[in-house]
Every structure is written in C-alpha cells, then in structure tokens.
C-alpha cells in the first residue's frame, strides 16, 4: 500500500526541485521572446526562470523551435534572472 502511494506520488510529481538559492543551475532554452528579441531559459533542476537578452543571430535562429525541442544553455553568466520559479 505504501509503495502504491509512493508510486502515485511520483507519477503526479515526477520531478523534485532543488532550492533555487543553492542550485547548480542546469539551464535549458524554453522559448524565444519575439517582442524584444531575447531567449527564455529555465533551470531544469530548480525551475528558476531566466532570460538571455541580445542573443546573436545564430542563437536566435537555433531558438526558433525551442518550444518543441528544448536544448541546454551553457553561458550562465549571460542569463538575467528575476526570481520567478516555474513548476509545471
Ligand atoms: Zn537551478
């Protein structure tokens, strides 16, 4: 019975999130923001949201289908965070 409940819990919450304060962020590209030409990223580990302003043209093009195919973002020092956390 306990196993059953635990499995159910894991199905509903398949991912446990780290604390954004002491997370070693794993950024993935989530979407491009066409209104101001920037790239939205989210940390897979803690759910913290970030934004990369002024992407290069190549980065921008690579970003076009990020909604369907998210990919990692490695230049953490270019990310601006604003304290919002995304927990699907
Ligand atoms: Zn993180």
PDB file of the backbone (N, CA, C, O) and the ligand in Angstrom, with CONECT records:
HET     ZN  A 101       1
ATOM      1  N   UNK A   1       0.831  -1.208   0.000  1.00  0.00           N
ATOM      2  CA  UNK A   1       0.000   0.000   0.000  1.00  0.00           C
ATOM      3  C   UNK A   1       0.861   1.252   0.000  1.00  0.00           C
ATOM      4  O   UNK A   1       0.594   2.203  -0.734  1.00  0.00           O
ATOM      5  N   UNK A   2       1.880   1.243   0.818  1.00  0.00           N
ATOM      6  CA  UNK A   2       2.783   2.389   0.868  1.00  0.00           C
ATOM      7  C   UNK A   2       3.484   2.571  -0.490  1.00  0.00           C
ATOM      8  O   UNK A   2       3.626   3.689  -0.986  1.00  0.00           O
ATOM      9  N   UNK A   3       3.917   1.444  -1.078  1.00  0.00           N
ATOM     10  CA  UNK A   3       4.541   1.508  -2.394  1.00  0.00           C
ATOM     11  C   UNK A   3       3.606   2.117  -3.420  1.00  0.00           C
ATOM     12  O   UNK A   3       3.998   2.939  -4.248  1.00  0.00           O
ATOM     13  N   UNK A   4       2.364   1.687  -3.339  1.00  0.00           N
ATOM     14  CA  UNK A   4       1.366   2.193  -4.271  1.00  0.00           C
ATOM     15  C   UNK A   4       1.248   3.705  -4.140  1.00  0.00           C
ATOM     16  O   UNK A   4       1.249   4.419  -5.143  1.00  0.00           O
ATOM     17  N   UNK A   5       1.149   4.184  -2.935  1.00  0.00           N
ATOM     18  CA  UNK A   5       1.018   5.631  -2.715  1.00  0.00           C
ATOM     19  C   UNK A   5       2.265   6.374  -3.165  1.00  0.00           C
ATOM     20  O   UNK A   5       2.187   7.467  -3.727  1.00  0.00           O
ATOM     21  N   UNK A   6       3.406   5.769  -2.911  1.00  0.00           N
ATOM     22  CA  UNK A   6       4.665   6.398  -3.304  1.00  0.00           C
ATOM     23  C   UNK A   6       4.750   6.500  -4.832  1.00  0.00           C
ATOM     24  O   UNK A   6       5.146   7.530  -5.378  1.00  0.00           O
ATOM     25  N   UNK A   7       4.369   5.410  -5.507  1.00  0.00           N
ATOM     26  CA  UNK A   7       4.382   5.431  -6.968  1.00  0.00           C
ATOM     27  C   UNK A   7       3.410   6.453  -7.530  1.00  0.00           C
ATOM     28  O   UNK A   7       3.698   7.145  -8.506  1.00  0.00           O
ATOM     29  N   UNK A   8       2.260   6.531  -6.895  1.00  0.00           N
ATOM     30  CA  UNK A   8       1.276   7.506  -7.327  1.00  0.00           C
ATOM     31  C   UNK A   8       1.829   8.920  -7.167  1.00  0.00           C
ATOM     32  O   UNK A   8       1.696   9.767  -8.050  1.00  0.00           O
ATOM     33  N   UNK A   9       2.443   9.142  -6.030  1.00  0.00           N
ATOM     34  CA  UNK A   9       3.049  10.441  -5.755  1.00  0.00           C
ATOM     35  C   UNK A   9       4.099  10.783  -6.815  1.00  0.00           C
ATOM     36  O   UNK A   9       4.155  11.909  -7.310  1.00  0.00           O
ATOM     37  N   UNK A  10       4.930   9.789  -7.155  1.00  0.00           N
ATOM     38  CA  UNK A  10       5.982  10.028  -8.144  1.00  0.00           C
ATOM     39  C   UNK A  10       5.409  10.271  -9.531  1.00  0.00           C
ATOM     40  O   UNK A  10       6.007  10.968 -10.351  1.00  0.00           O
ATOM     41  N   UNK A  11       4.238   9.684  -9.785  1.00  0.00           N
ATOM     42  CA  UNK A  11       3.606   9.925 -11.084  1.00  0.00           C
ATOM     43  C   UNK A  11       3.064  11.346 -11.157  1.00  0.00           C
ATOM     44  O   UNK A  11       3.165  12.020 -12.182  1.00  0.00           O
ATOM     45  N   UNK A  12       2.495  11.776 -10.062  1.00  0.00           N
ATOM     46  CA  UNK A  12       1.923  13.122 -10.052  1.00  0.00           C
ATOM     47  C   UNK A  12       3.025  14.171  -9.990  1.00  0.00           C
ATOM     48  O   UNK A  12       2.947  15.204 -10.654  1.00  0.00           O
ATOM     49  N   UNK A  13       4.055  13.898  -9.186  1.00  0.00           N
ATOM     50  CA  UNK A  13       5.189  14.822  -9.068  1.00  0.00           C
ATOM     51  C   UNK A  13       6.457  14.091  -9.513  1.00  0.00           C
ATOM     52  O   UNK A  13       7.251  13.659  -8.678  1.00  0.00           O
ATOM     53  N   UNK A  14       6.645  13.953 -10.822  1.00  0.00           N
ATOM     54  CA  UNK A  14       7.741  13.111 -11.318  1.00  0.00           C
ATOM     55  C   UNK A  14       9.117  13.710 -11.054  1.00  0.00           C
ATOM     56  O   UNK A  14      10.131  13.045 -11.268  1.00  0.00           O
ATOM     57  N   UNK A  15       9.165  14.944 -10.599  1.00  0.00           N
ATOM     58  CA  UNK A  15      10.429  15.651 -10.533  1.00  0.00           C
ATOM     59  C   UNK A  15      10.449  16.419  -9.222  1.00  0.00           C
ATOM     60  O   UNK A  15       9.522  17.177  -8.937  1.00  0.00           O
ATOM     61  N   UNK A  16      11.473  16.239  -8.435  1.00  0.00           N
ATOM     62  CA  UNK A  16      11.555  17.072  -7.248  1.00  0.00           C
ATOM     63  C   UNK A  16      12.543  18.197  -7.529  1.00  0.00           C
ATOM     64  O   UNK A  16      13.564  17.990  -8.185  1.00  0.00           O
ATOM     65  N   UNK A  17      12.237  19.361  -7.038  1.00  0.00           N
ATOM     66  CA  UNK A  17      13.003  20.545  -7.411  1.00  0.00           C
ATOM     67  C   UNK A  17      13.983  20.957  -6.332  1.00  0.00           C
ATOM     68  O   UNK A  17      13.702  20.861  -5.137  1.00  0.00           O
ATOM     69  N   UNK A  18      15.137  21.418  -6.779  1.00  0.00           N
ATOM     70  CA  UNK A  18      16.140  21.944  -5.862  1.00  0.00           C
ATOM     71  C   UNK A  18      15.721  23.338  -5.408  1.00  0.00           C
ATOM     72  O   UNK A  18      14.849  23.966  -6.010  1.00  0.00           O
ATOM     73  N   UNK A  19      16.349  23.807  -4.346  1.00  0.00           N
ATOM     74  CA  UNK A  19      16.143  25.168  -3.886  1.00  0.00           C
ATOM     75  C   UNK A  19      16.908  26.117  -4.816  1.00  0.00           C
ATOM     76  O   UNK A  19      18.122  25.980  -4.969  1.00  0.00           O
ATOM     77  N   UNK A  20      16.212  27.076  -5.437  1.00  0.00           N
ATOM     78  CA  UNK A  20      16.894  27.988  -6.370  1.00  0.00           C
ATOM     79  C   UNK A  20      18.093  28.702  -5.745  1.00  0.00           C
ATOM     80  O   UNK A  20      19.046  29.058  -6.438  1.00  0.00           O
ATOM     81  N   UNK A  21      18.034  28.908  -4.425  1.00  0.00           N
ATOM     82  CA  UNK A  21      19.103  29.632  -3.738  1.00  0.00           C
ATOM     83  C   UNK A  21      20.446  28.900  -3.798  1.00  0.00           C
ATOM     84  O   UNK A  21      21.491  29.525  -3.977  1.00  0.00           O
ATOM     85  N   UNK A  22      20.411  27.578  -3.648  1.00  0.00           N
ATOM     86  CA  UNK A  22      21.683  26.856  -3.704  1.00  0.00           C
ATOM     87  C   UNK A  22      21.668  25.763  -4.768  1.00  0.00           C
ATOM     88  O   UNK A  22      22.139  24.646  -4.554  1.00  0.00           O
ATOM     89  N   UNK A  23      21.115  26.124  -5.913  1.00  0.00           N
ATOM     90  CA  UNK A  23      21.059  25.207  -7.051  1.00  0.00           C
ATOM     91  C   UNK A  23      22.239  25.480  -7.975  1.00  0.00           C
ATOM     92  O   UNK A  23      22.672  26.620  -8.144  1.00  0.00           O
ATOM     93  N   UNK A  24      22.745  24.404  -8.566  1.00  0.00           N
ATOM     94  CA  UNK A  24      23.812  24.493  -9.557  1.00  0.00           C
ATOM     95  C   UNK A  24      23.148  24.492 -10.922  1.00  0.00           C
ATOM     96  O   UNK A  24      23.212  23.495 -11.642  1.00  0.00           O
ATOM     97  N   UNK A  25      22.517  25.586 -11.283  1.00  0.00           N
ATOM     98  CA  UNK A  25      21.527  25.603 -12.358  1.00  0.00           C
ATOM     99  C   UNK A  25      21.898  24.825 -13.619  1.00  0.00           C
ATOM    100  O   UNK A  25      23.025  24.896 -14.111  1.00  0.00           O
ATOM    101  N   UNK A  26      20.908  24.076 -14.129  1.00  0.00           N
ATOM    102  CA  UNK A  26      21.002  23.400 -15.428  1.00  0.00           C
ATOM    103  C   UNK A  26      20.050  24.098 -16.382  1.00  0.00           C
ATOM    104  O   UNK A  26      18.871  23.750 -16.451  1.00  0.00           O
ATOM    105  N   UNK A  27      20.543  25.066 -17.108  1.00  0.00           N
ATOM    106  CA  UNK A  27      19.653  25.879 -17.932  1.00  0.00           C
ATOM    107  C   UNK A  27      19.271  25.182 -19.213  1.00  0.00           C
ATOM    108  O   UNK A  27      20.122  24.614 -19.897  1.00  0.00           O
ATOM    109  N   UNK A  28      17.994  25.224 -19.541  1.00  0.00           N
ATOM    110  CA  UNK A  28      17.565  24.796 -20.866  1.00  0.00           C
ATOM    111  C   UNK A  28      16.783  25.938 -21.514  1.00  0.00           C
ATOM    112  O   UNK A  28      16.116  26.725 -20.842  1.00  0.00           O
ATOM    113  N   UNK A  29      16.886  26.000 -22.833  1.00  0.00           N
ATOM    114  CA  UNK A  29      16.179  27.032 -23.579  1.00  0.00           C
ATOM    115  C   UNK A  29      14.728  26.623 -23.715  1.00  0.00           C
ATOM    116  O   UNK A  29      14.422  25.503 -24.124  1.00  0.00           O
ATOM    117  N   UNK A  30      13.851  27.524 -23.376  1.00  0.00           N
ATOM    118  CA  UNK A  30      12.434  27.212 -23.356  1.00  0.00           C
ATOM    119  C   UNK A  30      11.719  27.826 -24.544  1.00  0.00           C
ATOM    120  O   UNK A  30      10.900  27.166 -25.182  1.00  0.00           O
ATOM    121  N   UNK A  31      12.017  29.080 -24.849  1.00  0.00           N
ATOM    122  CA  UNK A  31      11.291  29.774 -25.917  1.00  0.00           C
ATOM    123  C   UNK A  31      12.030  31.041 -26.284  1.00  0.00           C
ATOM    124  O   UNK A  31      12.857  31.547 -25.526  1.00  0.00           O
ATOM    125  N   UNK A  32      11.711  31.540 -27.465  1.00  0.00           N
ATOM    126  CA  UNK A  32      12.226  32.851 -27.814  1.00  0.00           C
ATOM    127  C   UNK A  32      11.105  33.858 -27.597  1.00  0.00           C
ATOM    128  O   UNK A  32       9.925  33.558 -27.781  1.00  0.00           O
ATOM    129  N   UNK A  33      11.499  35.040 -27.208  1.00  0.00           N
ATOM    130  CA  UNK A  33      10.534  36.101 -26.978  1.00  0.00           C
ATOM    131  C   UNK A  33      10.645  37.052 -28.153  1.00  0.00           C
ATOM    132  O   UNK A  33      11.581  37.847 -28.231  1.00  0.00           O
ATOM    133  N   UNK A  34       9.692  36.971 -29.063  1.00  0.00           N
ATOM    134  CA  UNK A  34       9.827  37.748 -30.301  1.00  0.00           C
ATOM    135  C   UNK A  34       9.630  39.237 -30.068  1.00  0.00           C
ATOM    136  O   UNK A  34      10.126  40.053 -30.844  1.00  0.00           O
ATOM    137  N   UNK A  35       8.914  39.604 -29.012  1.00  0.00           N
ATOM    138  CA  UNK A  35       8.619  41.016 -28.817  1.00  0.00           C
ATOM    139  C   UNK A  35       9.878  41.835 -28.536  1.00  0.00           C
ATOM    140  O   UNK A  35       9.975  42.982 -28.974  1.00  0.00           O
ATOM    141  N   UNK A  36      10.849  41.261 -27.809  1.00  0.00           N
ATOM    142  CA  UNK A  36      12.054  42.051 -27.525  1.00  0.00           C
ATOM    143  C   UNK A  36      13.341  41.319 -27.921  1.00  0.00           C
ATOM    144  O   UNK A  36      14.420  41.688 -27.458  1.00  0.00           O
ATOM    145  N   UNK A  37      13.246  40.286 -28.769  1.00  0.00           N
ATOM    146  CA  UNK A  37      14.404  39.513 -29.221  1.00  0.00           C
ATOM    147  C   UNK A  37      15.301  39.096 -28.053  1.00  0.00           C
ATOM    148  O   UNK A  37      16.407  39.605 -27.871  1.00  0.00           O
ATOM    149  N   UNK A  38      14.789  38.171 -27.290  1.00  0.00           N
ATOM    150  CA  UNK A  38      15.572  37.591 -26.207  1.00  0.00           C
ATOM    151  C   UNK A  38      15.171  36.129 -26.104  1.00  0.00           C
ATOM    152  O   UNK A  38      14.229  35.682 -26.758  1.00  0.00           O
ATOM    153  N   UNK A  39      15.894  35.394 -25.278  1.00  0.00           N
ATOM    154  CA  UNK A  39      15.676  33.949 -25.168  1.00  0.00           C
ATOM    155  C   UNK A  39      15.293  33.621 -23.729  1.00  0.00           C
ATOM    156  O   UNK A  39      15.984  34.010 -22.787  1.00  0.00           O
ATOM    157  N   UNK A  40      14.194  32.908 -23.572  1.00  0.00           N
ATOM    158  CA  UNK A  40      13.781  32.488 -22.239  1.00  0.00           C
ATOM    159  C   UNK A  40      14.408  31.142 -21.912  1.00  0.00           C
ATOM    160  O   UNK A  40      14.366  30.212 -22.717  1.00  0.00           O
ATOM    161  N   UNK A  41      14.985  31.049 -20.726  1.00  0.00           N
ATOM    162  CA  UNK A  41      15.567  29.790 -20.267  1.00  0.00           C
ATOM    163  C   UNK A  41      14.953  29.435 -18.922  1.00  0.00           C
ATOM    164  O   UNK A  41      14.446  30.292 -18.199  1.00  0.00           O
ATOM    165  N   UNK A  42      15.015  28.149 -18.610  1.00  0.00           N
ATOM    166  CA  UNK A  42      14.521  27.700 -17.307  1.00  0.00           C
ATOM    167  C   UNK A  42      15.518  26.684 -16.763  1.00  0.00           C
ATOM    168  O   UNK A  42      16.087  25.901 -17.522  1.00  0.00           O
ATOM    169  N   UNK A  43      15.726  26.696 -15.469  1.00  0.00           N
ATOM    170  CA  UNK A  43      16.610  25.719 -14.860  1.00  0.00           C
ATOM    171  C   UNK A  43      15.831  24.434 -14.621  1.00  0.00           C
ATOM    172  O   UNK A  43      14.805  24.426 -13.942  1.00  0.00           O
ATOM    173  N   UNK A  44      16.341  23.350 -15.194  1.00  0.00           N
ATOM    174  CA  UNK A  44      15.658  22.070 -15.069  1.00  0.00           C
ATOM    175  C   UNK A  44      15.682  21.558 -13.630  1.00  0.00           C
ATOM    176  O   UNK A  44      14.797  20.805 -13.225  1.00  0.00           O
ATOM    177  N   UNK A  45      16.687  21.961 -12.859  1.00  0.00           N
ATOM    178  CA  UNK A  45      16.834  21.440 -11.503  1.00  0.00           C
ATOM    179  C   UNK A  45      15.931  22.125 -10.487  1.00  0.00           C
ATOM    180  O   UNK A  45      15.342  21.471  -9.626  1.00  0.00           O
ATOM    181  N   UNK A  46      15.825  23.449 -10.594  1.00  0.00           N
ATOM    182  CA  UNK A  46      15.062  24.160  -9.564  1.00  0.00           C
ATOM    183  C   UNK A  46      13.858  24.907 -10.126  1.00  0.00           C
ATOM    184  O   UNK A  46      13.015  25.369  -9.358  1.00  0.00           O
ATOM    185  N   UNK A  47      13.758  25.036 -11.456  1.00  0.00           N
ATOM    186  CA  UNK A  47      12.608  25.703 -12.046  1.00  0.00           C
ATOM    187  C   UNK A  47      12.730  27.208 -12.138  1.00  0.00           C
ATOM    188  O   UNK A  47      11.784  27.880 -12.549  1.00  0.00           O
ATOM    189  N   UNK A  48      13.894  27.756 -11.758  1.00  0.00           N
ATOM    190  CA  UNK A  48      14.081  29.200 -11.844  1.00  0.00           C
ATOM    191  C   UNK A  48      14.058  29.638 -13.308  1.00  0.00           C
ATOM    192  O   UNK A  48      14.641  28.988 -14.175  1.00  0.00           O
ATOM    193  N   UNK A  49      13.372  30.755 -13.565  1.00  0.00           N
ATOM    194  CA  UNK A  49      13.286  31.288 -14.918  1.00  0.00           C
ATOM    195  C   UNK A  49      14.365  32.331 -15.146  1.00  0.00           C
ATOM    196  O   UNK A  49      14.749  33.054 -14.227  1.00  0.00           O
ATOM    197  N   UNK A  50      14.846  32.400 -16.372  1.00  0.00           N
ATOM    198  CA  UNK A  50      15.835  33.406 -16.725  1.00  0.00           C
ATOM    199  C   UNK A  50      15.607  33.870 -18.150  1.00  0.00           C
ATOM    200  O   UNK A  50      14.795  33.314 -18.890  1.00  0.00           O
ATOM    201  N   UNK A  51      16.351  34.908 -18.510  1.00  0.00           N
ATOM    202  CA  UNK A  51      16.197  35.462 -19.841  1.00  0.00           C
ATOM    203  C   UNK A  51      17.586  35.883 -20.342  1.00  0.00           C
ATOM    204  O   UNK A  51      18.386  36.448 -19.595  1.00  0.00           O
ATOM    205  N   UNK A  52      17.851  35.598 -21.614  1.00  0.00           N
ATOM    206  CA  UNK A  52      19.111  35.999 -22.223  1.00  0.00           C
ATOM    207  C   UNK A  52      18.825  37.136 -23.191  1.00  0.00           C
ATOM    208  O   UNK A  52      18.270  36.910 -24.266  1.00  0.00           O
ATOM    209  N   UNK A  53      19.197  38.359 -22.820  1.00  0.00           N
ATOM    210  CA  UNK A  53      18.957  39.475 -23.729  1.00  0.00           C
ATOM    211  C   UNK A  53      19.996  39.501 -24.848  1.00  0.00           C
ATOM    212  O   UNK A  53      21.096  38.971 -24.687  1.00  0.00           O
ATOM    213  N   UNK A  54      19.659  40.102 -25.953  1.00  0.00           N
ATOM    214  CA  UNK A  54      20.569  40.298 -27.084  1.00  0.00           C
ATOM    215  C   UNK A  54      21.281  39.034 -27.542  1.00  0.00           C
ATOM    216  O   UNK A  54      22.511  38.991 -27.527  1.00  0.00           O
ATOM    217  N   UNK A  55      20.547  38.007 -27.946  1.00  0.00           N
ATOM    218  CA  UNK A  55      21.207  36.812 -28.491  1.00  0.00           C
ATOM    219  C   UNK A  55      21.827  37.137 -29.848  1.00  0.00           C
ATOM    220  O   UNK A  55      21.393  38.067 -30.528  1.00  0.00           O
ATOM    221  N   UNK A  56      22.839  36.369 -30.239  1.00  0.00           N
ATOM    222  CA  UNK A  56      23.394  36.515 -31.585  1.00  0.00           C
ATOM    223  C   UNK A  56      22.372  35.986 -32.586  1.00  0.00           C
ATOM    224  O   UNK A  56      21.404  35.325 -32.209  1.00  0.00           O
ATOM    225  N   UNK A  57      22.599  36.286 -33.874  1.00  0.00           N
ATOM    226  CA  UNK A  57      21.656  35.835 -34.885  1.00  0.00           C
ATOM    227  C   UNK A  57      21.577  34.308 -34.918  1.00  0.00           C
ATOM    228  O   UNK A  57      20.494  33.741 -35.064  1.00  0.00           O
ATOM    229  N   UNK A  58      22.736  33.643 -34.782  1.00  0.00           N
ATOM    230  CA  UNK A  58      22.762  32.181 -34.768  1.00  0.00           C
ATOM    231  C   UNK A  58      21.972  31.620 -33.598  1.00  0.00           C
ATOM    232  O   UNK A  58      21.205  30.668 -33.748  1.00  0.00           O
ATOM    233  N   UNK A  59      22.170  32.221 -32.431  1.00  0.00           N
ATOM    234  CA  UNK A  59      21.438  31.762 -31.254  1.00  0.00           C
ATOM    235  C   UNK A  59      19.941  31.945 -31.454  1.00  0.00           C
ATOM    236  O   UNK A  59      19.127  31.108 -31.067  1.00  0.00           O
ATOM    237  N   UNK A  60      19.618  33.056 -32.065  1.00  0.00           N
ATOM    238  CA  UNK A  60      18.212  33.370 -32.315  1.00  0.00           C
ATOM    239  C   UNK A  60      17.590  32.369 -33.277  1.00  0.00           C
ATOM    240  O   UNK A  60      16.467  31.910 -33.064  1.00  0.00           O
ATOM    241  N   UNK A  61      18.323  32.027 -34.342  1.00  0.00           N
ATOM    242  CA  UNK A  61      17.818  31.073 -35.326  1.00  0.00           C
ATOM    243  C   UNK A  61      17.677  29.684 -34.697  1.00  0.00           C
ATOM    244  O   UNK A  61      16.678  28.999 -34.914  1.00  0.00           O
ATOM    245  N   UNK A  62      18.677  29.274 -33.923  1.00  0.00           N
ATOM    246  CA  UNK A  62      18.653  27.958 -33.276  1.00  0.00           C
ATOM    247  C   UNK A  62      17.456  27.840 -32.349  1.00  0.00           C
ATOM    248  O   UNK A  62      16.979  26.748 -32.038  1.00  0.00           O
ATOM    249  N   UNK A  63      17.000  28.982 -31.929  1.00  0.00           N
ATOM    250  CA  UNK A  63      15.967  29.076 -30.924  1.00  0.00           C
ATOM    251  C   UNK A  63      14.554  28.894 -31.472  1.00  0.00           C
ATOM    252  O   UNK A  63      13.602  28.699 -30.716  1.00  0.00           O
ATOM    253  N   UNK A  64      14.433  28.961 -32.803  1.00  0.00           N
ATOM    254  CA  UNK A  64      13.108  29.055 -33.427  1.00  0.00           C
ATOM    255  C   UNK A  64      12.144  27.949 -33.002  1.00  0.00           C
ATOM    256  O   UNK A  64      10.952  28.209 -32.835  1.00  0.00           O
ATOM    257  N   UNK A  65      12.636  26.720 -32.823  1.00  0.00           N
ATOM    258  CA  UNK A  65      11.702  25.655 -32.452  1.00  0.00           C
ATOM    259  C   UNK A  65      11.951  25.151 -31.027  1.00  0.00           C
ATOM    260  O   UNK A  65      11.689  23.991 -30.711  1.00  0.00           O
ATOM    261  N   UNK A  66      12.454  26.035 -30.186  1.00  0.00           N
ATOM    262  CA  UNK A  66      12.771  25.651 -28.806  1.00  0.00           C
ATOM    263  C   UNK A  66      11.547  25.163 -28.036  1.00  0.00           C
ATOM    264  O   UNK A  66      11.663  24.352 -27.116  1.00  0.00           O
ATOM    265  N   UNK A  67      10.388  25.658 -28.416  1.00  0.00           N
ATOM    266  CA  UNK A  67       9.152  25.221 -27.765  1.00  0.00           C
ATOM    267  C   UNK A  67       9.000  23.712 -27.845  1.00  0.00           C
ATOM    268  O   UNK A  67       8.604  23.065 -26.875  1.00  0.00           O
ATOM    269  N   UNK A  68       9.322  23.149 -29.026  1.00  0.00           N
ATOM    270  CA  UNK A  68       9.174  21.704 -29.218  1.00  0.00           C
ATOM    271  C   UNK A  68      10.444  20.957 -28.831  1.00  0.00           C
ATOM    272  O   UNK A  68      10.381  19.840 -28.318  1.00  0.00           O
ATOM    273  N   UNK A  69      11.594  21.574 -29.076  1.00  0.00           N
ATOM    274  CA  UNK A  69      12.863  20.907 -28.830  1.00  0.00           C
ATOM    275  C   UNK A  69      13.735  21.772 -27.926  1.00  0.00           C
ATOM    276  O   UNK A  69      14.539  22.574 -28.403  1.00  0.00           O
ATOM    277  N   UNK A  70      13.570  21.603 -26.637  1.00  0.00           N
ATOM    278  CA  UNK A  70      14.396  22.405 -25.735  1.00  0.00           C
ATOM    279  C   UNK A  70      15.816  21.844 -25.744  1.00  0.00           C
ATOM    280  O   UNK A  70      16.021  20.649 -25.956  1.00  0.00           O
ATOM    281  N   UNK A  71      16.776  22.704 -25.515  1.00  0.00           N
ATOM    282  CA  UNK A  71      18.177  22.296 -25.518  1.00  0.00           C
ATOM    283  C   UNK A  71      18.922  23.080 -24.446  1.00  0.00           C
ATOM    284  O   UNK A  71      18.462  24.138 -24.016  1.00  0.00           O
ATOM    285  N   UNK A  72      20.081  22.561 -24.008  1.00  0.00           N
ATOM    286  CA  UNK A  72      20.771  23.214 -22.898  1.00  0.00           C
ATOM    287  C   UNK A  72      21.369  24.560 -23.282  1.00  0.00           C
ATOM    288  O   UNK A  72      21.733  24.790 -24.435  1.00  0.00           O
ATOM    289  N   UNK A  73      21.463  25.434 -22.306  1.00  0.00           N
ATOM    290  CA  UNK A  73      22.108  26.737 -22.476  1.00  0.00           C
ATOM    291  C   UNK A  73      23.300  26.783 -21.539  1.00  0.00           C
ATOM    292  O   UNK A  73      23.149  26.589 -20.333  1.00  0.00           O
ATOM    293  N   UNK A  74      24.491  27.037 -22.082  1.00  0.00           N
ATOM    294  CA  UNK A  74      25.704  26.891 -21.272  1.00  0.00           C
ATOM    295  C   UNK A  74      26.292  28.202 -20.755  1.00  0.00           C
ATOM    296  O   UNK A  74      27.116  28.184 -19.841  1.00  0.00           O
ATOM    297  N   UNK A  75      25.887  29.326 -21.316  1.00  0.00           N
ATOM    298  CA  UNK A  75      26.506  30.590 -20.900  1.00  0.00           C
ATOM    299  C   UNK A  75      25.712  31.240 -19.777  1.00  0.00           C
ATOM    300  O   UNK A  75      24.969  32.203 -19.970  1.00  0.00           O
ATOM    301  N   UNK A  76      25.904  30.667 -18.597  1.00  0.00           N
ATOM    302  CA  UNK A  76      25.102  31.087 -17.450  1.00  0.00           C
ATOM    303  C   UNK A  76      25.295  32.559 -17.112  1.00  0.00           C
ATOM    304  O   UNK A  76      24.380  33.206 -16.603  1.00  0.00           O
ATOM    305  N   UNK A  77      26.490  33.095 -17.396  1.00  0.00           N
ATOM    306  CA  UNK A  77      26.739  34.490 -16.989  1.00  0.00           C
ATOM    307  C   UNK A  77      25.999  35.495 -17.870  1.00  0.00           C
ATOM    308  O   UNK A  77      26.011  36.692 -17.581  1.00  0.00           O
ATOM    309  N   UNK A  78      25.358  35.029 -18.935  1.00  0.00           N
ATOM    310  CA  UNK A  78      24.573  35.948 -19.757  1.00  0.00           C
ATOM    311  C   UNK A  78      23.088  35.937 -19.385  1.00  0.00           C
ATOM    312  O   UNK A  78      22.282  36.674 -19.952  1.00  0.00           O
ATOM    313  N   UNK A  79      22.750  35.083 -18.418  1.00  0.00           N
ATOM    314  CA  UNK A  79      21.344  34.947 -18.044  1.00  0.00           C
ATOM    315  C   UNK A  79      20.967  35.962 -16.981  1.00  0.00           C
ATOM    316  O   UNK A  79      21.665  36.128 -15.981  1.00  0.00           O
ATOM    317  N   UNK A  80      19.861  36.632 -17.213  1.00  0.00           N
ATOM    318  CA  UNK A  80      19.312  37.536 -16.216  1.00  0.00           C
ATOM    319  C   UNK A  80      18.145  36.804 -15.555  1.00  0.00           C
ATOM    320  O   UNK A  80      17.221  36.357 -16.234  1.00  0.00           O
ATOM    321  N   UNK A  81      18.195  36.684 -14.237  1.00  0.00           N
ATOM    322  CA  UNK A  81      17.075  36.041 -13.555  1.00  0.00           C
ATOM    323  C   UNK A  81      16.264  37.099 -12.829  1.00  0.00           C
ATOM    324  O   UNK A  81      16.763  38.167 -12.474  1.00  0.00           O
ATOM    325  N   UNK A  82      15.010  36.772 -12.624  1.00  0.00           N
ATOM    326  CA  UNK A  82      14.151  37.750 -11.951  1.00  0.00           C
ATOM    327  C   UNK A  82      13.308  37.078 -10.879  1.00  0.00           C
ATOM    328  O   UNK A  82      12.186  37.494 -10.591  1.00  0.00           O
ATOM    329  N   UNK A  83      13.885  36.015 -10.289  1.00  0.00           N
ATOM    330  CA  UNK A  83      13.290  35.437  -9.099  1.00  0.00           C
ATOM    331  C   UNK A  83      12.005  34.655  -9.284  1.00  0.00           C
ATOM    332  O   UNK A  83      11.373  34.253  -8.308  1.00  0.00           O
ATOM    333  N   UNK A  84      11.611  34.436 -10.549  1.00  0.00           N
ATOM    334  CA  UNK A  84      10.388  33.672 -10.773  1.00  0.00           C
ATOM    335  C   UNK A  84      10.734  32.207 -10.952  1.00  0.00           C
ATOM    336  O   UNK A  84      11.749  31.865 -11.560  1.00  0.00           O
ATOM    337  N   UNK A  85       9.884  31.347 -10.418  1.00  0.00           N
ATOM    338  CA  UNK A  85      10.119  29.919 -10.483  1.00  0.00           C
ATOM    339  C   UNK A  85       8.957  29.263 -11.221  1.00  0.00           C
ATOM    340  O   UNK A  85       7.791  29.585 -10.991  1.00  0.00           O
ATOM    341  N   UNK A  86       9.299  28.343 -12.105  1.00  0.00           N
ATOM    342  CA  UNK A  86       8.304  27.663 -12.926  1.00  0.00           C
ATOM    343  C   UNK A  86       8.207  26.211 -12.491  1.00  0.00           C
ATOM    344  O   UNK A  86       9.178  25.464 -12.610  1.00  0.00           O
ATOM    345  N   UNK A  87       7.056  25.805 -11.990  1.00  0.00           N
ATOM    346  CA  UNK A  87       6.873  24.421 -11.531  1.00  0.00           C
ATOM    347  C   UNK A  87       5.662  23.831 -12.239  1.00  0.00           C
ATOM    348  O   UNK A  87       4.527  24.030 -11.807  1.00  0.00           O
ATOM    349  N   UNK A  88       5.905  23.100 -13.333  1.00  0.00           N
ATOM    350  CA  UNK A  88       4.769  22.564 -14.066  1.00  0.00           C
ATOM    351  C   UNK A  88       4.036  21.476 -13.301  1.00  0.00           C
ATOM    352  O   UNK A  88       3.051  20.928 -13.798  1.00  0.00           O
TER     353      UNK A  88
HETATM  354 ZN    ZN A 101      18.573  25.827 -10.696  1.00  0.00          ZN
END
